[in-house]
Amino acid sequence: MTTKRQRSPGSVALPGARGFSGRRSGIVFAWLCISLVGLILAVGASVEVGKLTVIRGKMQHAADLSALAGVVVGHDETSEEAWHLAANLYRDNLTGGTTNVSVALVEYLNEAGVSPSPNGAVFMVGDTTLRVRHPYRDAKTDALGWPAEQLFEVRTERRVKTPLFGPVGMDNALVRTRAVAFLDIDKSGQMAVFAREDGPAAQAFTWTGSGGVIGGYVHSNSGVKIGGSDHRVTGHVAYVTGQTVTGTGTTVEEGFRQSYVRDYPFRLTADTFGTPDYVVNGKLTVTRSNTVMRPGYYRVHGDVSISSTGLVAEGVTIVADGVITVSATDSTFTPALLDTVFVSLDNRRPYSISVSASGGSVTGLIFSPFGVVKYTGTDHNVVEGALVGEEVQISGTDFTLQPKDGEWNNGRAKLVQ
């Protein structure tokens, strides 16, 4: 028996209601698909833009360091050596030292009005085109009166795949960077520390203690190790094999830079200073306090030991075959010749020159071409000069190492474009 369903009183049947509902669902689904596609494109664009930003940042950083190194080498050596070094240094800074990325010379550049000989080169560094120019000039540098020999330009180009941009017809993007460095040889006195010893396990520059200030740049041909606390470097710290910072509160205002192995930026021997005023055949010892040391050039064929309070050694340059040990309180040292105060030609360890100073000041270069320079400063001691040696070790509290305009300083490289 079949029972026919009865319509409730007052109810009205809407013809085509089921068809209307189906059409509405189709419209919503279409809009959902369109929105989803837009969302996917937006996310993809965000990912690709972020990737390109990171890549460009790394390329720019490598180009900056390449230009800074190139302008120094171009001044000290030849332009061609500077081009090749800049290309290899770009590779090292971009890849973190991965030497399996090739660096290949493509061609030399010769621009009219800059130099009669080639003034640049084009390299392929992996998949990056690198153009370097030294000497370099443009309208802006000409207006500022900067010599072309003191300028170095780096330009890079790299095609980067962008597959998530494929739906809009752009499956790759061209990333470009540019850096121009200027060597300000009229603004000398910027080098504070130079440590020449190289090697993968070496730590040519070490710094401990607290509250010290280095008012220039530091260069190590190997590693850098900074311990202690509350140190400040107003320039940059350059290293070749690595850098380690322990403790707290250390500030390097211009940052750490991976650099290259360099020789000393000057050559000083005993003969460089000419005829000595005083010759000491044996050990030179100064122990009297509150006294004045005779000014002049001291040539010492032996060790030097200075232990004094209130010593005034103004206009004094000491060049020794042996170890120089200085322990001074509230004393003053200034140079007689070539802005240089102490030179040791010794190579013994643990040091060739040790300067321990509390209060007072030391002005001039402290140089040990074959050994270790050790400096300990306390009680606001001020060194206005530079520490240069195979190794440099710094310790102490509340001291200032401030570079000085010196005949041994060859200027400072800085980015200008």
The 8 nearest C-alpha neighbors of each residue, nearest first, counted from 0:
[[1, 2, 3, 4, 5, 6, 7, 8],
 [2, 0, 3, 4, 5, 6, 7, 8],
 [1, 3, 4, 0, 5, 6, 7, 8],
 [4, 2, 5, 1, 6, 0, 7, 8],
 [5, 3, 2, 6, 7, 1, 8, 0],
 [4, 6, 3, 7, 8, 2, 10, 9],
 [7, 5, 8, 4, 10, 9, 11, 12],
 [8, 6, 10, 9, 5, 11, 4, 12],
 [7, 9, 10, 6, 5, 11, 12, 4],
 [10, 8, 7, 11, 6, 12, 5, 13],
 [9, 11, 8, 7, 6, 12, 13, 5],
 [12, 10, 13, 9, 6, 8, 7, 14],
 [11, 13, 14, 10, 16, 6, 15, 9],
 [14, 12, 16, 15, 11, 17, 10, 19],
 [13, 15, 16, 12, 17, 18, 11, 19],
 [16, 14, 18, 17, 13, 19, 20, 12],
 [17, 15, 19, 18, 14, 13, 20, 12],
 [16, 18, 20, 19, 15, 21, 14, 22],
 [19, 17, 21, 15, 20, 16, 22, 23],
 [20, 18, 22, 16, 21, 17, 23, 15],
 [19, 21, 23, 17, 18, 22, 24, 16],
 [20, 22, 18, 24, 19, 23, 25, 17],
 [21, 23, 25, 19, 24, 20, 18, 26],
 [24, 22, 26, 20, 25, 21, 19, 27],
 [23, 25, 21, 27, 22, 26, 28, 20],
 [24, 26, 22, 28, 23, 27, 29, 21],
 [27, 25, 29, 23, 28, 24, 30, 22],
 [28, 26, 30, 24, 29, 25, 31, 23],
 [27, 29, 31, 25, 26, 30, 24, 32],
 [30, 28, 26, 32, 31, 27, 25, 33],
 [29, 31, 33, 27, 32, 28, 34, 26],
 [30, 32, 28, 34, 29, 33, 35, 27],
 [31, 33, 35, 29, 30, 34, 28, 36],
 [32, 34, 30, 36, 35, 31, 29, 37],
 [35, 33, 37, 31, 36, 32, 38, 30],
 [34, 36, 38, 32, 37, 33, 31, 39],
 [35, 37, 39, 33, 38, 34, 32, 40],
 [38, 36, 34, 40, 35, 39, 41, 33],
 [37, 39, 35, 41, 36, 40, 34, 42],
 [38, 40, 36, 42, 37, 41, 43, 35],
 [41, 39, 43, 37, 38, 42, 44, 36],
 [42, 40, 38, 44, 43, 39, 37, 45],
 [43, 41, 45, 39, 44, 40, 38, 46],
 [42, 44, 40, 46, 163, 45, 41, 39],
 [45, 43, 41, 47, 42, 46, 40, 48],
 [44, 46, 42, 48, 43, 47, 49, 41],
 [45, 47, 43, 49, 44, 48, 50, 42],
 [46, 48, 50, 44, 49, 45, 51, 43],
 [49, 47, 51, 45, 50, 46, 44, 52],
 [48, 50, 52, 46, 47, 51, 45, 53],
 [51, 49, 47, 53, 48, 52, 46, 54],
 [50, 52, 54, 48, 53, 49, 55, 47],
 [51, 53, 49, 55, 50, 54, 48, 56],
 [52, 54, 56, 50, 51, 55, 49, 57],
 [55, 53, 51, 57, 56, 52, 58, 50],
 [54, 56, 58, 52, 57, 53, 59, 51],
 [55, 57, 53, 59, 54, 58, 52, 60],
 [58, 56, 60, 54, 55, 59, 61, 93],
 [57, 59, 55, 61, 56, 60, 62, 54],
 [58, 60, 62, 56, 61, 57, 176, 55],
 [61, 59, 63, 57, 62, 58, 56, 64],
 [60, 62, 89, 58, 92, 64, 59, 93],
 [61, 63, 65, 59, 60, 64, 178, 58],
 [64, 62, 60, 66, 65, 61, 178, 59],
 [65, 63, 67, 61, 66, 62, 68, 60],
 [64, 66, 85, 62, 89, 68, 63, 67],
 [65, 67, 69, 63, 180, 64, 68, 151],
 [68, 66, 64, 180, 69, 65, 70, 412],
 [69, 67, 65, 71, 66, 70, 64, 72],
 [70, 68, 81, 66, 72, 85, 71, 67],
 [69, 71, 73, 151, 72, 68, 67, 150],
 [72, 70, 74, 73, 68, 69, 75, 412],
 [73, 71, 75, 69, 81, 74, 76, 70],
 [74, 72, 78, 70, 81, 77, 71, 76],
 [73, 75, 71, 72, 76, 70, 149, 77],
 [74, 76, 72, 73, 71, 77, 264, 409],
 [75, 77, 72, 73, 74, 80, 78, 81],
 [78, 76, 73, 80, 79, 81, 75, 72],
 [77, 79, 73, 81, 80, 133, 82, 76],
 [80, 78, 82, 81, 77, 83, 119, 73],
 [79, 81, 77, 83, 78, 82, 84, 76],
 [80, 82, 69, 78, 73, 84, 72, 79],
 [83, 81, 79, 85, 80, 84, 131, 78],
 [82, 84, 86, 80, 85, 81, 87, 79],
 [83, 85, 81, 87, 86, 82, 88, 80],
 [86, 84, 65, 88, 82, 69, 83, 87],
 [87, 85, 89, 83, 84, 88, 82, 90],
 [88, 86, 90, 84, 89, 85, 91, 83],
 [87, 89, 91, 85, 90, 86, 65, 84],
 [90, 88, 86, 61, 65, 92, 87, 91],
 [91, 89, 87, 93, 88, 92, 94, 124],
 [92, 90, 96, 88, 94, 95, 89, 93],
 [93, 91, 61, 95, 89, 94, 90, 88],
 [94, 92, 90, 61, 91, 95, 89, 57],
 [95, 93, 91, 97, 96, 92, 90, 100],
 [94, 96, 92, 91, 97, 93, 90, 98],
 [95, 97, 91, 94, 98, 92, 90, 93],
 [98, 96, 94, 99, 95, 100, 91, 90],
 [97, 99, 100, 96, 91, 101, 90, 94],
 [100, 98, 97, 101, 96, 125, 102, 94],
 [101, 99, 98, 125, 97, 102, 124, 90],
 [100, 102, 125, 124, 99, 103, 98, 123],
 [101, 103, 124, 123, 125, 122, 87, 100],
 [104, 102, 123, 122, 105, 101, 124, 125],
 [103, 105, 122, 106, 121, 123, 102, 120],
 [106, 104, 122, 121, 103, 123, 107, 120],
 [105, 107, 121, 120, 104, 108, 122, 119],
 [108, 106, 120, 119, 121, 117, 109, 105],
 [109, 107, 119, 120, 117, 118, 110, 106],
 [108, 110, 117, 118, 116, 111, 107, 119],
 [111, 109, 113, 108, 112, 118, 114, 117],
 [110, 112, 113, 109, 114, 115, 116, 118],
 [111, 113, 114, 110, 115, 136, 109, 135],
 [114, 112, 111, 110, 135, 136, 134, 115],
 [113, 115, 116, 112, 118, 117, 111, 110],
 [116, 114, 117, 113, 111, 112, 109, 118],
 [115, 117, 114, 118, 109, 110, 113, 108],
 [118, 116, 109, 108, 119, 107, 114, 115],
 [117, 119, 133, 109, 134, 132, 108, 114],
 [120, 118, 132, 108, 131, 133, 117, 107],
 [119, 121, 107, 108, 131, 106, 130, 122],
 [120, 122, 130, 106, 105, 129, 104, 107],
 [123, 121, 104, 129, 105, 103, 128, 124],
 [122, 124, 128, 103, 127, 102, 125, 129],
 [125, 123, 102, 127, 101, 126, 122, 128],
 [124, 126, 101, 100, 127, 123, 102, 128],
 [125, 127, 124, 157, 123, 128, 158, 156],
 [128, 126, 157, 124, 125, 156, 123, 129],
 [127, 129, 123, 156, 155, 122, 124, 157],
 [128, 130, 155, 122, 121, 154, 123, 127],
 [131, 129, 121, 154, 153, 120, 155, 122],
 [130, 132, 153, 119, 120, 152, 82, 154],
 [131, 133, 119, 152, 135, 118, 151, 134],
 [134, 132, 135, 151, 118, 119, 78, 150],
 [133, 135, 148, 147, 118, 132, 150, 151],
 [136, 134, 147, 133, 150, 132, 151, 152],
 [137, 135, 147, 140, 141, 113, 134, 138],
 [136, 138, 140, 139, 141, 135, 142, 147],
 [139, 137, 141, 140, 142, 136, 143, 144],
 [138, 140, 142, 141, 137, 143, 136, 144],
 [139, 141, 143, 142, 137, 145, 138, 136],
 [142, 140, 144, 138, 143, 139, 137, 145],
 [141, 143, 139, 140, 144, 138, 145, 137],
 [144, 142, 140, 141, 145, 139, 138, 146],
 [143, 145, 141, 142, 140, 146, 139, 147],
 [144, 146, 140, 143, 141, 147, 149, 150],
 [147, 145, 148, 149, 144, 150, 136, 141],
 [146, 148, 135, 134, 136, 150, 149, 145],
 [149, 147, 134, 146, 150, 133, 135, 74],
 [148, 150, 182, 147, 146, 181, 70, 151],
 [151, 149, 181, 147, 135, 148, 180, 134],
 [150, 152, 133, 70, 180, 179, 132, 135],
 [153, 151, 179, 132, 131, 178, 66, 135],
 [152, 154, 131, 178, 177, 130, 66, 62],
 [155, 153, 177, 130, 176, 129, 131, 178],
 [154, 156, 129, 176, 175, 128, 130, 177],
 [157, 155, 175, 128, 174, 127, 173, 129],
 [156, 158, 127, 174, 173, 159, 128, 126],
 [159, 157, 173, 172, 174, 171, 160, 156],
 [158, 160, 172, 171, 157, 173, 161, 174],
 [159, 161, 171, 170, 162, 172, 158, 169],
 [160, 162, 171, 170, 163, 164, 47, 159],
 [163, 161, 170, 165, 164, 160, 171, 169],
 [162, 164, 43, 165, 161, 44, 47, 166],
 [163, 165, 169, 162, 170, 161, 166, 167],
 [164, 166, 170, 168, 162, 169, 163, 167],
 [167, 165, 168, 164, 163, 169, 40, 170],
 [168, 166, 165, 164, 169, 170, 163, 40],
 [167, 169, 165, 166, 170, 164, 171, 162],
 [170, 168, 165, 164, 171, 167, 161, 172],
 [169, 171, 165, 161, 162, 164, 160, 168],
 [172, 170, 160, 161, 159, 169, 158, 173],
 [171, 173, 159, 158, 174, 160, 161, 170],
 [172, 174, 158, 157, 159, 175, 156, 171],
 [175, 173, 157, 156, 158, 172, 55, 176],
 [176, 174, 156, 155, 173, 157, 177, 55],
 [177, 175, 155, 59, 154, 58, 156, 174],
 [178, 176, 154, 153, 155, 62, 179, 59],
 [177, 179, 153, 63, 416, 152, 62, 66],
 [180, 178, 152, 416, 151, 415, 414, 66],
 [179, 181, 414, 151, 413, 66, 67, 150],
 [182, 180, 150, 413, 412, 149, 183, 414],
 [183, 181, 412, 149, 411, 184, 70, 410],
 [182, 184, 411, 185, 186, 410, 181, 412],
 [185, 183, 410, 186, 182, 409, 187, 411],
 [184, 186, 183, 187, 410, 409, 411, 182],
 [187, 185, 184, 183, 410, 411, 188, 189],
 [186, 188, 410, 404, 189, 408, 185, 184],
 [187, 189, 404, 403, 402, 190, 408, 405],
 [188, 190, 215, 402, 187, 191, 411, 216],
 [191, 189, 216, 215, 188, 192, 402, 385],
 [190, 192, 385, 402, 215, 216, 217, 189],
 [193, 191, 217, 386, 385, 387, 190, 218],
 [192, 194, 387, 218, 219, 217, 195, 386],
 [195, 193, 219, 390, 389, 388, 203, 391],
 [194, 196, 389, 220, 219, 388, 197, 193],
 [197, 195, 389, 203, 220, 194, 390, 221],
 [198, 196, 221, 220, 195, 201, 199, 260],
 [197, 199, 201, 200, 221, 196, 240, 220],
 [198, 200, 201, 240, 221, 197, 222, 239],
 [201, 199, 198, 202, 222, 221, 240, 197],
 [202, 200, 198, 221, 199, 203, 222, 197],
 [201, 203, 222, 204, 223, 221, 224, 200],
 [202, 204, 390, 194, 196, 201, 221, 222],
 [205, 203, 391, 223, 202, 392, 390, 219],
 [206, 204, 224, 392, 225, 223, 393, 391],
 [207, 205, 393, 225, 394, 226, 392, 224],
 [206, 208, 394, 226, 227, 225, 393, 209],
 [209, 207, 227, 395, 394, 396, 228, 206],
 [210, 208, 228, 396, 227, 229, 211, 230],
 [209, 211, 397, 229, 230, 396, 228, 212],
 [212, 210, 230, 398, 397, 396, 209, 399],
 [211, 213, 399, 231, 230, 232, 400, 214],
 [214, 212, 400, 232, 215, 399, 401, 231],
 [213, 215, 401, 233, 232, 400, 212, 402],
 [216, 214, 234, 189, 191, 190, 233, 213],
 [215, 217, 234, 235, 190, 191, 236, 189],
 [216, 218, 236, 192, 191, 237, 193, 235],
 [219, 217, 237, 193, 236, 238, 192, 194],
 [218, 220, 194, 238, 221, 203, 193, 204],
 [221, 219, 197, 260, 195, 239, 196, 238],
 [220, 222, 197, 239, 240, 219, 201, 203],
 [223, 221, 202, 241, 240, 242, 238, 203],
 [224, 222, 242, 204, 202, 205, 243, 238],
 [223, 225, 243, 205, 242, 244, 204, 206],
 [226, 224, 206, 244, 205, 207, 243, 245],
 [227, 225, 207, 245, 246, 244, 206, 224],
 [226, 228, 208, 207, 246, 209, 245, 225],
 [229, 227, 209, 247, 246, 248, 230, 249],
 [228, 230, 248, 249, 210, 209, 247, 231],
 [231, 229, 249, 211, 210, 228, 212, 209],
 [230, 232, 250, 212, 249, 251, 213, 233],
 [233, 231, 251, 213, 234, 214, 212, 252],
 [232, 234, 214, 252, 215, 251, 231, 213],
 [235, 233, 216, 215, 253, 232, 252, 214],
 [234, 236, 253, 216, 254, 255, 251, 217],
 [235, 237, 217, 255, 216, 218, 256, 254],
 [238, 236, 218, 256, 258, 257, 255, 217],
 [239, 237, 219, 257, 258, 222, 221, 220],
 [238, 240, 221, 258, 220, 257, 259, 241],
 [241, 239, 221, 222, 199, 238, 242, 198],
 [242, 240, 222, 239, 238, 223, 243, 221],
 [241, 243, 223, 222, 224, 238, 244, 240],
 [242, 244, 224, 223, 225, 245, 241, 222],
 [245, 243, 225, 226, 224, 242, 246, 249],
 [246, 244, 226, 225, 243, 247, 227, 224],
 [247, 245, 227, 228, 226, 244, 248, 249],
 [248, 246, 228, 249, 229, 245, 227, 226],
 [247, 249, 229, 228, 250, 230, 246, 231],
 [250, 248, 230, 229, 231, 247, 228, 251],
 [251, 249, 231, 252, 232, 230, 248, 229],
 [252, 250, 232, 254, 253, 231, 235, 233],
 [251, 253, 233, 254, 234, 250, 232, 235],
 [254, 252, 235, 234, 251, 233, 255, 236],
 [255, 253, 251, 235, 252, 236, 256, 234],
 [254, 256, 236, 235, 237, 257, 253, 251],
 [257, 255, 237, 258, 236, 238, 254, 235],
 [256, 258, 238, 239, 237, 92, 255, 259],
 [257, 259, 239, 238, 237, 256, 260, 68],
 [260, 258, 239, 261, 220, 257, 238, 88],
 [259, 261, 220, 239, 262, 258, 197, 221],
 [262, 260, 259, 263, 220, 195, 264, 219],
 [261, 263, 264, 195, 260, 265, 220, 196],
 [262, 264, 265, 261, 195, 266, 193, 368],
 [263, 265, 262, 266, 409, 408, 407, 261],
 [266, 264, 263, 407, 267, 408, 409, 262],
 [265, 267, 268, 263, 264, 407, 271, 368],
 [266, 268, 271, 265, 269, 270, 272, 368],
 [269, 267, 271, 270, 266, 272, 344, 342],
 [268, 270, 271, 272, 318, 267, 273, 298],
 [269, 271, 268, 273, 272, 274, 267, 275],
 [272, 270, 268, 269, 273, 267, 266, 337],
 [271, 273, 270, 269, 274, 336, 268, 275],
 [274, 272, 270, 271, 275, 269, 296, 336],
 [273, 275, 276, 272, 270, 296, 298, 277],
 [276, 274, 296, 277, 297, 298, 273, 278],
 [275, 277, 296, 295, 297, 274, 278, 298],
 [276, 278, 297, 275, 298, 296, 279, 295],
 [279, 277, 298, 299, 297, 280, 275, 276],
 [278, 280, 299, 281, 300, 298, 277, 283],
 [281, 279, 300, 299, 278, 301, 282, 283],
 [280, 282, 301, 300, 279, 283, 299, 302],
 [281, 283, 302, 301, 303, 284, 280, 279],
 [282, 284, 303, 304, 302, 279, 281, 285],
 [283, 285, 304, 305, 303, 282, 286, 306],
 [284, 286, 305, 287, 306, 304, 283, 307],
 [287, 285, 306, 307, 305, 288, 284, 304],
 [288, 286, 307, 285, 290, 289, 306, 308],
 [289, 287, 308, 307, 290, 309, 310, 286],
 [290, 288, 309, 310, 308, 287, 291, 311],
 [289, 291, 310, 288, 311, 287, 292, 309],
 [292, 290, 311, 310, 312, 293, 289, 313],
 [293, 291, 312, 311, 294, 290, 310, 313],
 [292, 294, 291, 295, 312, 315, 313, 314],
 [295, 293, 314, 315, 313, 292, 312, 335],
 [294, 296, 315, 276, 335, 314, 297, 316],
 [295, 297, 316, 275, 276, 315, 317, 277],
 [296, 298, 317, 277, 275, 278, 316, 299],
 [299, 297, 278, 318, 275, 319, 317, 277],
 [298, 300, 319, 279, 301, 278, 297, 318],
 [301, 299, 280, 320, 281, 319, 279, 298],
 [300, 302, 281, 321, 282, 320, 299, 319],
 [303, 301, 321, 322, 282, 323, 283, 319],
 [302, 304, 323, 283, 282, 284, 324, 322],
 [303, 305, 284, 324, 325, 323, 283, 285],
 [304, 306, 285, 325, 284, 286, 326, 324],
 [307, 305, 326, 286, 327, 325, 285, 304],
 [306, 308, 288, 327, 286, 287, 310, 305],
 [309, 307, 328, 288, 310, 327, 329, 289],
 [308, 310, 289, 330, 329, 288, 328, 311],
 [309, 311, 330, 289, 290, 308, 288, 307],
 [310, 312, 291, 331, 330, 313, 292, 290],
 [313, 311, 332, 292, 331, 315, 291, 310],
 [312, 314, 333, 332, 315, 311, 294, 334],
 [313, 315, 335, 334, 294, 333, 295, 312],
 [316, 314, 335, 334, 294, 295, 313, 312],
 [315, 317, 340, 296, 334, 335, 341, 297],
 [318, 316, 297, 341, 296, 340, 298, 342],
 [317, 319, 342, 298, 343, 341, 299, 297],
 [320, 318, 299, 343, 321, 300, 298, 301],
 [319, 321, 344, 300, 301, 345, 343, 299],
 [322, 320, 302, 301, 345, 319, 343, 344],
 [321, 323, 351, 302, 352, 345, 303, 343],
 [322, 324, 303, 352, 302, 304, 351, 353],
 [325, 323, 353, 304, 352, 303, 354, 305],
 [324, 326, 354, 305, 355, 306, 304, 353],
 [327, 325, 306, 355, 356, 305, 354, 307],
 [326, 328, 356, 307, 308, 306, 330, 325],
 [327, 329, 308, 357, 330, 356, 358, 309],
 [330, 328, 359, 358, 309, 308, 357, 327],
 [331, 329, 309, 310, 359, 328, 311, 327],
 [330, 332, 311, 360, 359, 312, 361, 310],
 [333, 331, 361, 312, 313, 362, 360, 311],
 [332, 334, 313, 362, 314, 315, 361, 363],
 [335, 333, 314, 340, 315, 316, 339, 338],
 [334, 336, 314, 315, 316, 295, 296, 333],
 [337, 335, 338, 334, 339, 316, 272, 296],
 [336, 338, 339, 406, 335, 405, 334, 272],
 [337, 339, 363, 334, 336, 405, 364, 406],
 [340, 338, 364, 363, 337, 334, 336, 341],
 [339, 341, 316, 334, 363, 364, 365, 317],
 [342, 340, 365, 317, 316, 318, 339, 366],
 [343, 341, 318, 366, 367, 365, 317, 319],
 [344, 342, 319, 367, 345, 320, 318, 351],
 [343, 345, 320, 367, 319, 369, 321, 368],
 [346, 344, 321, 343, 320, 351, 347, 322],
 [345, 347, 370, 369, 351, 348, 344, 371],
 [348, 346, 345, 351, 350, 349, 370, 322],
 [349, 347, 350, 346, 351, 371, 370, 345],
 [348, 350, 347, 371, 351, 370, 373, 346],
 [351, 349, 371, 348, 352, 372, 347, 370],
 [350, 352, 322, 370, 371, 345, 347, 346],
 [351, 353, 323, 372, 350, 322, 324, 373],
 [354, 352, 373, 324, 374, 325, 372, 323],
 [353, 355, 325, 374, 324, 326, 356, 375],
 [356, 354, 375, 326, 374, 376, 325, 327],
 [357, 355, 327, 376, 328, 326, 354, 358],
 [358, 356, 377, 328, 378, 380, 376, 329],
 [357, 359, 380, 329, 378, 379, 328, 356],
 [360, 358, 329, 330, 380, 331, 357, 328],
 [359, 361, 381, 331, 380, 382, 332, 330],
 [362, 360, 382, 332, 331, 383, 333, 381],
 [363, 361, 383, 333, 384, 382, 332, 360],
 [364, 362, 384, 339, 338, 340, 334, 383],
 [363, 365, 339, 385, 384, 340, 366, 338],
 [366, 364, 341, 386, 340, 342, 385, 387],
 [367, 365, 342, 387, 388, 364, 368, 386],
 [366, 368, 388, 343, 370, 369, 342, 344],
 [367, 369, 388, 370, 389, 366, 344, 387],
 [370, 368, 346, 367, 389, 345, 344, 388],
 [369, 371, 346, 389, 351, 367, 368, 388],
 [370, 372, 350, 390, 351, 389, 388, 391],
 [373, 371, 391, 352, 388, 350, 353, 351],
 [372, 374, 353, 392, 391, 393, 352, 371],
 [373, 375, 354, 393, 353, 355, 392, 394],
 [376, 374, 355, 394, 395, 393, 354, 356],
 [375, 377, 395, 356, 398, 380, 357, 355],
 [378, 376, 357, 396, 395, 379, 398, 380],
 [377, 379, 358, 357, 380, 397, 398, 396],
 [380, 378, 398, 397, 358, 377, 381, 399],
 [379, 381, 358, 398, 359, 357, 376, 377],
 [382, 380, 360, 399, 398, 400, 383, 379],
 [383, 381, 361, 400, 360, 362, 384, 401],
 [384, 382, 362, 401, 402, 403, 400, 363],
 [383, 385, 363, 402, 403, 364, 362, 382],
 [384, 386, 191, 364, 192, 402, 365, 387],
 [385, 387, 192, 365, 366, 191, 364, 193],
 [388, 386, 193, 366, 192, 194, 365, 385],
 [389, 387, 367, 368, 390, 194, 366, 372],
 [388, 390, 195, 196, 194, 370, 371, 369],
 [389, 391, 203, 371, 194, 388, 204, 196],
 [390, 392, 372, 204, 194, 371, 373, 388],
 [393, 391, 373, 205, 204, 206, 374, 372],
 [394, 392, 206, 374, 375, 373, 205, 207],
 [393, 395, 207, 375, 208, 206, 374, 376],
 [396, 394, 208, 376, 375, 377, 209, 397],
 [397, 395, 209, 377, 210, 211, 208, 398],
 [396, 398, 210, 211, 379, 377, 378, 209],
 [399, 397, 379, 380, 211, 376, 377, 396],
 [398, 400, 212, 381, 213, 401, 211, 382],
 [401, 399, 382, 213, 381, 383, 214, 212],
 [400, 402, 214, 383, 399, 382, 213, 384],
 [403, 401, 384, 188, 191, 383, 189, 385],
 [402, 404, 188, 384, 383, 405, 401, 189],
 [403, 405, 188, 187, 402, 408, 406, 189],
 [406, 404, 407, 408, 338, 403, 188, 187],
 [405, 407, 408, 337, 338, 404, 409, 187],
 [408, 406, 405, 265, 409, 264, 337, 338],
 [409, 407, 405, 406, 187, 410, 188, 190],
 [410, 408, 184, 187, 407, 411, 264, 406],
 [411, 409, 184, 187, 183, 186, 408, 182],
 [410, 412, 183, 182, 189, 184, 413, 187],
 [411, 413, 182, 181, 67, 183, 180, 71],
 [412, 414, 180, 181, 415, 182, 411, 67],
 [413, 415, 180, 179, 416, 181, 67, 412],
 [414, 416, 180, 179, 413, 181, 178, 150],
 [415, 179, 178, 414, 180, 177, 152, 181]]
